[in-house]
Amino acid sequence: MTTSPLLELNDGHRMPQLGFGTYGIDDPDTFVAAIDAGYRLLDTAKRYENESQVGQCVAASSVPREELFVTTKVPGDDQGYESTLASLESSLERLGLDYVDLYLIHWPLPRVDRYVDTWRAMIDLRERGLTRSIGVSNFLPEHVDRLIEETGVVPAVNQIELHPYFPQAEQRAADADRGIVTQSWSPLGRKSDLLDHPTIRTVAQKHEVDPGRVILRWHVQLGVAPIPKSATPERFRGNLDVFSFELDEDDMNRMADLDNGGRIGGDPRTHEEF
Protein backbone atom coordinates (compact mmCIF):
# COMPACT_ATOMS: atom_id res chain seq x y z
CA MET A 1 0.00 0.00 0.00
CA THR A 2 1.32 3.44 -0.97
CA THR A 3 1.04 6.34 1.46
CA SER A 4 2.03 9.94 0.90
CA PRO A 5 5.20 11.52 2.26
CA LEU A 6 4.71 14.23 4.86
CA LEU A 7 5.40 17.94 4.50
CA GLU A 8 6.66 19.97 7.44
CA LEU A 9 4.40 22.92 8.28
CA ASN A 10 5.64 26.17 9.79
CA ASP A 11 3.99 25.35 13.14
CA GLY A 12 5.87 22.08 13.60
CA HIS A 13 3.06 19.77 12.49
CA ARG A 14 3.30 17.56 9.42
CA MET A 15 0.77 17.09 6.63
CA PRO A 16 0.50 14.42 3.91
CA GLN A 17 1.58 15.90 0.59
CA LEU A 18 -1.13 14.07 -1.34
CA GLY A 19 -4.65 14.13 0.04
CA PHE A 20 -8.18 13.04 -0.83
CA GLY A 21 -10.63 15.77 -1.86
CA THR A 22 -14.23 15.14 -0.85
CA TYR A 23 -16.10 17.90 -2.68
CA GLY A 24 -19.25 16.46 -4.25
CA ILE A 25 -18.87 13.06 -2.53
CA ASP A 26 -21.09 12.00 0.39
CA ASP A 27 -20.64 8.23 0.59
CA PRO A 28 -18.78 7.17 3.77
CA ASP A 29 -17.82 3.89 2.09
CA THR A 30 -15.88 5.86 -0.54
CA PHE A 31 -13.94 7.65 2.17
CA VAL A 32 -13.22 4.37 3.96
CA ALA A 33 -11.99 2.89 0.67
CA ALA A 34 -9.73 5.90 0.17
CA ILE A 35 -8.16 5.39 3.59
CA ASP A 36 -7.79 1.67 2.90
CA ALA A 37 -6.00 2.58 -0.35
CA GLY A 38 -3.46 4.64 1.58
CA TYR A 39 -4.84 8.18 1.80
CA ARG A 40 -4.33 9.81 5.18
CA LEU A 41 -5.58 13.34 4.46
CA LEU A 42 -9.31 13.98 3.99
CA ASP A 43 -10.27 17.50 2.89
CA THR A 44 -13.83 18.57 3.67
CA ALA A 45 -15.67 21.83 4.40
CA LYS A 46 -18.95 22.95 5.89
CA ARG A 47 -19.94 24.03 2.38
CA TYR A 48 -19.47 20.48 1.07
CA GLU A 49 -22.26 19.21 3.34
CA ASN A 50 -20.42 15.95 3.96
CA GLU A 51 -18.64 16.50 7.27
CA SER A 52 -20.88 13.92 8.96
CA GLN A 53 -19.98 11.31 6.36
CA VAL A 54 -16.28 12.07 6.69
CA GLY A 55 -16.63 11.68 10.45
CA GLN A 56 -18.38 8.34 10.00
CA CYS A 57 -15.46 7.21 7.87
CA VAL A 58 -12.89 8.25 10.48
CA ALA A 59 -14.85 6.43 13.18
CA ALA A 60 -15.18 3.28 11.06
CA SER A 61 -11.58 3.17 9.88
CA SER A 62 -9.06 0.80 11.40
CA VAL A 63 -6.41 3.52 11.01
CA PRO A 64 -5.83 5.33 14.33
CA ARG A 65 -7.15 8.89 14.51
CA GLU A 66 -3.68 10.31 15.12
CA GLU A 67 -2.53 8.91 11.76
CA LEU A 68 -5.29 10.70 9.88
CA PHE A 69 -5.25 14.35 8.85
CA VAL A 70 -8.70 15.98 8.64
CA THR A 71 -9.18 19.44 7.13
CA THR A 72 -12.34 21.53 7.22
CA LYS A 73 -13.14 25.17 6.47
CA VAL A 74 -15.10 28.12 7.79
CA PRO A 75 -17.55 29.41 5.13
CA GLY A 76 -18.22 33.03 4.28
CA ASP A 77 -21.45 33.35 6.24
CA ASP A 78 -19.64 32.19 9.40
CA GLN A 79 -16.81 34.69 9.14
CA GLY A 80 -16.23 36.98 12.13
CA TYR A 81 -14.76 36.26 15.54
CA GLU A 82 -17.64 34.76 17.51
CA SER A 83 -19.26 33.06 14.53
CA THR A 84 -15.97 31.38 13.59
CA LEU A 85 -15.67 29.93 17.10
CA ALA A 86 -19.19 28.57 16.82
CA SER A 87 -18.63 27.33 13.26
CA LEU A 88 -15.73 25.05 14.18
CA GLU A 89 -17.59 23.72 17.20
CA SER A 90 -20.50 22.83 14.90
CA SER A 91 -18.12 21.23 12.39
CA LEU A 92 -16.53 19.14 15.13
CA GLU A 93 -19.97 18.00 16.25
CA ARG A 94 -20.85 16.91 12.71
CA LEU A 95 -17.48 15.22 12.30
CA GLY A 96 -17.71 13.56 15.70
CA LEU A 97 -14.14 14.65 16.44
CA ASP A 98 -12.41 16.41 19.31
CA TYR A 99 -10.18 18.36 16.93
CA VAL A 100 -9.33 18.85 13.27
CA ASP A 101 -5.79 18.84 11.97
CA LEU A 102 -6.23 21.90 9.76
CA TYR A 103 -8.85 24.66 9.76
CA LEU A 104 -8.99 27.02 6.78
CA ILE A 105 -10.77 30.26 5.90
CA HIS A 106 -12.53 29.13 2.73
CA TRP A 107 -12.40 32.48 0.86
CA PRO A 108 -11.12 35.93 1.88
CA LEU A 109 -14.28 37.86 0.87
CA PRO A 110 -12.45 41.23 0.87
CA ARG A 111 -15.66 43.22 0.39
CA VAL A 112 -17.07 41.79 3.62
CA ASP A 113 -13.71 42.41 5.35
CA ARG A 114 -14.05 39.97 8.24
CA TYR A 115 -11.13 37.69 7.49
CA VAL A 116 -8.81 39.29 10.07
CA ASP A 117 -11.36 38.82 12.87
CA THR A 118 -11.90 35.29 11.59
CA TRP A 119 -8.17 34.69 11.75
CA ARG A 120 -8.00 35.95 15.35
CA ALA A 121 -10.67 33.40 16.26
CA MET A 122 -8.74 30.64 14.50
CA ILE A 123 -5.62 31.51 16.46
CA ASP A 124 -7.63 31.12 19.66
CA LEU A 125 -9.13 27.84 18.43
CA ARG A 126 -5.63 26.54 17.81
CA GLU A 127 -4.54 27.56 21.30
CA ARG A 128 -7.57 25.72 22.72
CA GLY A 129 -6.54 22.56 20.86
CA LEU A 130 -9.64 22.39 18.67
CA THR A 131 -7.45 22.56 15.57
CA ARG A 132 -3.80 21.61 15.28
CA SER A 133 -2.96 23.96 12.41
CA ILE A 134 -4.65 26.96 10.81
CA GLY A 135 -4.49 28.25 7.28
CA VAL A 136 -6.30 29.93 4.46
CA SER A 137 -7.78 29.07 1.09
CA ASN A 138 -7.85 31.22 -2.04
CA PHE A 139 -5.88 34.02 -0.36
CA LEU A 140 -3.76 36.41 -2.40
CA PRO A 141 -0.43 37.75 -1.04
CA GLU A 142 -2.02 41.00 0.08
CA HIS A 143 -4.63 39.11 2.11
CA VAL A 144 -1.98 36.90 3.70
CA ASP A 145 0.25 39.88 4.51
CA ARG A 146 -2.57 41.67 6.25
CA LEU A 147 -3.16 38.65 8.50
CA ILE A 148 0.51 38.54 9.38
CA GLU A 149 0.80 42.28 9.95
CA GLU A 150 -2.28 42.46 12.21
CA THR A 151 -1.80 39.24 14.20
CA GLY A 152 1.82 38.16 13.81
CA VAL A 153 0.66 34.64 12.89
CA VAL A 154 1.57 33.16 9.50
CA PRO A 155 -0.86 30.67 7.94
CA ALA A 156 0.50 27.13 7.72
CA VAL A 157 -1.23 26.39 4.42
CA ASN A 158 -2.76 28.30 1.51
CA GLN A 159 -5.10 26.09 -0.51
CA ILE A 160 -5.55 27.53 -4.01
CA GLU A 161 -6.69 26.53 -7.46
CA LEU A 162 -3.62 25.14 -9.18
CA HIS A 163 -3.10 22.94 -12.24
CA PRO A 164 -0.95 23.06 -15.41
CA TYR A 165 -3.35 25.47 -17.14
CA PHE A 166 -3.16 27.75 -14.08
CA PRO A 167 0.14 27.07 -12.27
CA GLN A 168 0.13 30.24 -10.17
CA ALA A 169 3.92 30.65 -10.11
CA GLU A 170 3.78 34.08 -8.43
CA GLN A 171 1.39 32.89 -5.72
CA ARG A 172 3.48 29.78 -5.09
CA ALA A 173 6.60 31.91 -4.75
CA ALA A 174 4.83 34.31 -2.39
CA ASP A 175 3.68 31.43 -0.21
CA ALA A 176 7.16 29.92 -0.15
CA ASP A 177 8.71 33.26 0.80
CA ARG A 178 6.42 33.36 3.84
CA GLY A 179 7.02 29.73 4.82
CA ILE A 180 3.51 28.66 3.76
CA VAL A 181 2.78 25.30 2.14
CA THR A 182 0.75 25.70 -1.05
CA GLN A 183 -2.01 23.13 -1.40
CA SER A 184 -3.78 22.72 -4.72
CA TRP A 185 -7.48 22.23 -5.25
CA SER A 186 -8.73 21.06 -8.64
CA PRO A 187 -5.21 19.75 -9.34
CA LEU A 188 -6.40 17.83 -12.40
CA GLY A 189 -8.17 20.85 -13.90
CA ARG A 190 -11.77 19.69 -13.58
CA LYS A 191 -14.21 20.83 -16.26
CA SER A 192 -11.31 21.28 -18.69
CA ASP A 193 -9.64 19.15 -21.36
CA LEU A 194 -6.36 18.97 -19.43
CA LEU A 195 -6.34 15.17 -19.08
CA ASP A 196 -6.69 14.87 -22.86
CA HIS A 197 -4.08 17.47 -23.77
CA PRO A 198 -1.52 16.04 -26.26
CA THR A 199 1.42 17.16 -24.13
CA ILE A 200 0.07 15.41 -21.05
CA ARG A 201 -0.68 12.27 -23.02
CA THR A 202 2.78 12.23 -24.60
CA VAL A 203 4.49 12.52 -21.21
CA ALA A 204 2.16 9.85 -19.80
CA GLN A 205 3.06 7.44 -22.61
CA LYS A 206 6.76 8.10 -22.04
CA HIS A 207 6.47 7.05 -18.39
CA GLU A 208 3.83 4.37 -19.03
CA VAL A 209 1.34 5.90 -16.61
CA ASP A 210 -2.05 7.54 -17.03
CA PRO A 211 -2.39 11.33 -17.57
CA GLY A 212 -3.71 11.97 -14.08
CA ARG A 213 -0.57 10.56 -12.49
CA VAL A 214 1.61 12.76 -14.69
CA ILE A 215 -0.25 15.86 -13.54
CA LEU A 216 -0.13 14.89 -9.88
CA ARG A 217 3.58 14.08 -10.18
CA TRP A 218 4.05 17.58 -11.64
CA HIS A 219 2.42 19.01 -8.49
CA VAL A 220 4.64 16.91 -6.23
CA GLN A 221 7.80 18.03 -8.02
CA LEU A 222 6.71 21.67 -7.69
CA GLY A 223 6.64 21.06 -3.94
CA VAL A 224 2.90 21.68 -3.59
CA ALA A 225 0.29 19.44 -2.01
CA PRO A 226 -2.48 18.29 -4.39
CA ILE A 227 -5.86 17.05 -3.15
CA PRO A 228 -7.47 15.25 -6.11
CA LYS A 229 -10.99 13.94 -5.74
CA SER A 230 -12.55 10.87 -7.26
CA ALA A 231 -15.39 8.56 -6.31
CA THR A 232 -13.93 5.73 -8.42
CA PRO A 233 -11.67 3.38 -6.40
CA GLU A 234 -9.52 2.38 -9.38
CA ARG A 235 -8.88 6.03 -10.18
CA PHE A 236 -8.17 7.26 -6.66
CA ARG A 237 -5.85 4.32 -6.05
CA GLY A 238 -3.99 5.29 -9.21
CA ASN A 239 -3.87 8.92 -8.14
CA LEU A 240 -1.96 7.91 -5.02
CA ASP A 241 0.67 6.06 -7.03
CA VAL A 242 2.77 9.06 -8.08
CA PHE A 243 5.92 8.40 -6.07
CA SER A 244 7.31 5.55 -8.19
CA PHE A 245 8.47 7.68 -11.13
CA GLU A 246 9.92 11.12 -11.76
CA LEU A 247 9.43 13.69 -14.49
CA ASP A 248 12.62 14.95 -16.07
CA GLU A 249 13.50 18.55 -16.87
CA ASP A 250 12.12 18.29 -20.40
CA ASP A 251 8.79 16.97 -19.07
CA MET A 252 8.53 19.83 -16.58
CA ASN A 253 9.41 22.42 -19.21
CA ARG A 254 6.84 21.06 -21.65
CA MET A 255 4.18 21.16 -18.98
CA ALA A 256 5.15 24.70 -18.03
CA ASP A 257 4.19 25.73 -21.55
CA LEU A 258 0.56 24.72 -20.85
CA ASP A 259 0.01 27.83 -18.71
CA ASN A 260 -2.86 29.76 -20.32
CA GLY A 261 -4.23 31.56 -17.27
CA GLY A 262 -7.24 29.27 -17.40
CA ARG A 263 -8.81 29.79 -14.00
CA ILE A 264 -11.72 27.43 -13.33
CA GLY A 265 -13.03 28.87 -10.06
CA GLY A 266 -13.68 32.36 -8.76
CA ASP A 267 -11.27 35.28 -8.50
CA PRO A 268 -10.33 35.79 -4.82
CA ARG A 269 -10.57 39.56 -5.29
CA THR A 270 -14.27 39.37 -6.05
CA HIS A 271 -15.60 35.85 -5.38
CA GLU A 272 -18.17 35.54 -2.59
CA GLU A 273 -19.75 32.45 -1.04
CA PHE A 274 -22.42 32.58 1.64
C-alpha positions in Angstrom: 0.0 0.0 0.0 1.3 3.4 -1.0 1.0 6.3 1.5 2.0 9.9 0.9 5.2 11.5 2.3 4.7 14.2 4.9 5.4 17.9 4.5 6.7 20.0 7.4 4.4 22.9 8.3 5.6 26.2 9.8 4.0 25.4 13.1 5.9 22.1 13.6 3.1 19.8 12.5 3.3 17.6 9.4 0.8 17.1 6.6 0.5 14.4 3.9 1.6 15.9 0.6 -1.1 14.1 -1.3 -4.7 14.1 0.0 -8.2 13.0 -0.8 -10.6 15.8 -1.9 -14.2 15.1 -0.8 -16.1 17.9 -2.7 -19.3 16.5 -4.2 -18.9 13.1 -2.5 -21.1 12.0 0.4 -20.6 8.2 0.6 -18.8 7.2 3.8 -17.8 3.9 2.1 -15.9 5.9 -0.5 -13.9 7.7 2.2 -13.2 4.4 4.0 -12.0 2.9 0.7 -9.7 5.9 0.2 -8.2 5.4 3.6 -7.8 1.7 2.9 -6.0 2.6 -0.4 -3.5 4.6 1.6 -4.8 8.2 1.8 -4.3 9.8 5.2 -5.6 13.3 4.5 -9.3 14.0 4.0 -10.3 17.5 2.9 -13.8 18.6 3.7 -15.7 21.8 4.4 -18.9 22.9 5.9 -19.9 24.0 2.4 -19.5 20.5 1.1 -22.3 19.2 3.3 -20.4 16.0 4.0 -18.6 16.5 7.3 -20.9 13.9 9.0 -20.0 11.3 6.4 -16.3 12.1 6.7 -16.6 11.7 10.4 -18.4 8.3 10.0 -15.5 7.2 7.9 -12.9 8.3 10.5 -14.8 6.4 13.2 -15.2 3.3 11.1 -11.6 3.2 9.9 -9.1 0.8 11.4 -6.4 3.5 11.0 -5.8 5.3 14.3 -7.2 8.9 14.5 -3.7 10.3 15.1 -2.5 8.9 11.8 -5.3 10.7 9.9 -5.3 14.3 8.9 -8.7 16.0 8.6 -9.2 19.4 7.1 -12.3 21.5 7.2 -13.1 25.2 6.5 -15.1 28.1 7.8 -17.5 29.4 5.1 -18.2 33.0 4.3 -21.4 33.3 6.2 -19.6 32.2 9.4 -16.8 34.7 9.1 -16.2 37.0 12.1 -14.8 36.3 15.5 -17.6 34.8 17.5 -19.3 33.1 14.5 -16.0 31.4 13.6 -15.7 29.9 17.1 -19.2 28.6 16.8 -18.6 27.3 13.3 -15.7 25.1 14.2 -17.6 23.7 17.2 -20.5 22.8 14.9 -18.1 21.2 12.4 -16.5 19.1 15.1 -20.0 18.0 16.3 -20.8 16.9 12.7 -17.5 15.2 12.3 -17.7 13.6 15.7 -14.1 14.7 16.4 -12.4 16.4 19.3 -10.2 18.4 16.9 -9.3 18.8 13.3 -5.8 18.8 12.0 -6.2 21.9 9.8 -8.8 24.7 9.8 -9.0 27.0 6.8 -10.8 30.3 5.9 -12.5 29.1 2.7 -12.4 32.5 0.9 -11.1 35.9 1.9 -14.3 37.9 0.9 -12.5 41.2 0.9 -15.7 43.2 0.4 -17.1 41.8 3.6 -13.7 42.4 5.4 -14.0 40.0 8.2 -11.1 37.7 7.5 -8.8 39.3 10.1 -11.4 38.8 12.9 -11.9 35.3 11.6 -8.2 34.7 11.8 -8.0 35.9 15.3 -10.7 33.4 16.3 -8.7 30.6 14.5 -5.6 31.5 16.5 -7.6 31.1 19.7 -9.1 27.8 18.4 -5.6 26.5 17.8 -4.5 27.6 21.3 -7.6 25.7 22.7 -6.5 22.6 20.9 -9.6 22.4 18.7 -7.5 22.6 15.6 -3.8 21.6 15.3 -3.0 24.0 12.4 -4.7 27.0 10.8 -4.5 28.3 7.3 -6.3 29.9 4.5 -7.8 29.1 1.1 -7.8 31.2 -2.0 -5.9 34.0 -0.4 -3.8 36.4 -2.4 -0.4 37.7 -1.0 -2.0 41.0 0.1 -4.6 39.1 2.1 -2.0 36.9 3.7 0.3 39.9 4.5 -2.6 41.7 6.2 -3.2 38.7 8.5 0.5 38.5 9.4 0.8 42.3 9.9 -2.3 42.5 12.2 -1.8 39.2 14.2 1.8 38.2 13.8 0.7 34.6 12.9 1.6 33.2 9.5 -0.9 30.7 7.9 0.5 27.1 7.7 -1.2 26.4 4.4 -2.8 28.3 1.5 -5.1 26.1 -0.5 -5.5 27.5 -4.0 -6.7 26.5 -7.5 -3.6 25.1 -9.2 -3.1 22.9 -12.2 -0.9 23.1 -15.4 -3.4 25.5 -17.1 -3.2 27.8 -14.1 0.1 27.1 -12.3 0.1 30.2 -10.2 3.9 30.7 -10.1 3.8 34.1 -8.4 1.4 32.9 -5.7 3.5 29.8 -5.1 6.6 31.9 -4.8 4.8 34.3 -2.4 3.7 31.4 -0.2 7.2 29.9 -0.2 8.7 33.3 0.8 6.4 33.4 3.8 7.0 29.7 4.8 3.5 28.7 3.8 2.8 25.3 2.1 0.8 25.7 -1.1 -2.0 23.1 -1.4 -3.8 22.7 -4.7 -7.5 22.2 -5.3 -8.7 21.1 -8.6 -5.2 19.8 -9.3 -6.4 17.8 -12.4 -8.2 20.9 -13.9 -11.8 19.7 -13.6 -14.2 20.8 -16.3 -11.3 21.3 -18.7 -9.6 19.1 -21.4 -6.4 19.0 -19.4 -6.3 15.2 -19.1 -6.7 14.9 -22.9 -4.1 17.5 -23.8 -1.5 16.0 -26.3 1.4 17.2 -24.1 0.1 15.4 -21.0 -0.7 12.3 -23.0 2.8 12.2 -24.6 4.5 12.5 -21.2 2.2 9.8 -19.8 3.1 7.4 -22.6 6.8 8.1 -22.0 6.5 7.1 -18.4 3.8 4.4 -19.0 1.3 5.9 -16.6 -2.0 7.5 -17.0 -2.4 11.3 -17.6 -3.7 12.0 -14.1 -0.6 10.6 -12.5 1.6 12.8 -14.7 -0.3 15.9 -13.5 -0.1 14.9 -9.9 3.6 14.1 -10.2 4.0 17.6 -11.6 2.4 19.0 -8.5 4.6 16.9 -6.2 7.8 18.0 -8.0 6.7 21.7 -7.7 6.6 21.1 -3.9 2.9 21.7 -3.6 0.3 19.4 -2.0 -2.5 18.3 -4.4 -5.9 17.0 -3.2 -7.5 15.2 -6.1 -11.0 13.9 -5.7 -12.6 10.9 -7.3 -15.4 8.6 -6.3 -13.9 5.7 -8.4 -11.7 3.4 -6.4 -9.5 2.4 -9.4 -8.9 6.0 -10.2 -8.2 7.3 -6.7 -5.8 4.3 -6.0 -4.0 5.3 -9.2 -3.9 8.9 -8.1 -2.0 7.9 -5.0 0.7 6.1 -7.0 2.8 9.1 -8.1 5.9 8.4 -6.1 7.3 5.6 -8.2 8.5 7.7 -11.1 9.9 11.1 -11.8 9.4 13.7 -14.5 12.6 15.0 -16.1 13.5 18.6 -16.9 12.1 18.3 -20.4 8.8 17.0 -19.1 8.5 19.8 -16.6 9.4 22.4 -19.2 6.8 21.1 -21.6 4.2 21.2 -19.0 5.1 24.7 -18.0 4.2 25.7 -21.6 0.6 24.7 -20.8 0.0 27.8 -18.7 -2.9 29.8 -20.3 -4.2 31.6 -17.3 -7.2 29.3 -17.4 -8.8 29.8 -14.0 -11.7 27.4 -13.3 -13.0 28.9 -10.1 -13.7 32.4 -8.8 -11.3 35.3 -8.5 -10.3 35.8 -4.8 -10.6 39.6 -5.3 -14.3 39.4 -6.1 -15.6 35.9 -5.4 -18.2 35.5 -2.6 -19.8 32.4 -1.0 -22.4 32.6 1.6 
